[in-house]
Amino acid sequence: MTLHELQTIYSTPFFDLISRARAAYLAHWKENEVQLCTLLSIKTGGCSEDCGYCAQSARYNTGVQRETLMTPDAVEEVAIRAKENGSTRFCMGAAWKGVREGDPRFESVLESIRRVSKLGMEVCVTLGQLGAGEARQLKAAGVTAYNHNIDTSPEHYPNIVTTHTFQDRLDTIGHIQDAGMSVCCGGIIGLGETEDDRLKMLEVLTNFSPAPESVPINCLMPMPGTPLEEQAPVDIFQLVRLIATTRIALPRAKVRLSAGRTRLTREAQALCFFAGANSIFYGDKLLTAANPEKDSDLALLEELDLKPQRPFAENCDRMACLT
């Protein structure tokens, strides 16, 4: 879609917008389901990148301690618990610039992926930049989707990160798609960007071929010690407008209400679900940021008559989901 088309959708009167988004959701997602994803930091802190929002950058004094890569045994143990608690997607994130074939750490990650895949869960990883060879190995190991957010608009990106470029992100996404993995790609709002920056980010996403399988929409959690620690909270109605516009523009994608949910009331989250969000990160921690506790999430879903989505559910064209 073009920026003008997205601006037209986004500026629709609020109740008309969310009603249209709800109709787009119901046309492609027949069940009142929400995907529950668990996110585990398998290597925390000490990252060489300078992402202005990230507490894991070694360039900032945030109090996050550098930790070694988790072993496959330790990762598998967490994944088993996550599955028992209802998660159907297990996401593993590592704080580093990227991975390289032949690196012992990459080999360890591949073994962790193989073990999680055998549990029958969807496997998502976010490991930074990839080449074509690394992407093929991840696919062979059992990765369902690779998360590589573009964060914001191409124009605003250099204000947030300088250690890699927006094009570097797109190059990695190209390798992911060429290897046959699904792309999990979204962004962060509250980085000092304009509403048009958010729509320019969405414009890039809508022109991926194939389209992203899921689109995480994160609200910045300002981390003490980072350059963005003083950023104000995102306006809830701007968040809902963006979710609704994303649902209309990418009707078959899972729209993931991601970081920042601890700042949202239960009523605000319900409005986000109505506007088209159908995936959340589940558990009390997202890498280094707080997240609502699992019991409160389950209670909210029950109150809203929503149920956890089964693994590998896509849309109404694929009703036979694995169990």
Secondary structure, DSSP 8 states (H G I E B T S, - for coil): --HHHHHHHHTS-HHHHHHHHHHHHHHH--S-EEEEEEEEEEE-S-BS---TT-TTBTTS--S--------HHHHHHHHHHHHHTT-SEEEEEE-SSB--TT-HHHHHHHHHHHHHHTTT-EEEEE-SB--HHHHHHHHHHT--EEE---BS-TTTGGGT--SS-HHHHHHHHHHHHHTT-EEE--EEE-SS--HHHHHHHHHHHHT-SS--SEEEEEE----TTSTTTT-----HHHHHHHHHHHHHHSTTSEEEE-TTGGGS-HHHHHHHHHTT--EEE-SSEETTEE---HHHHHHHHHHTT-EE--TT---TT------
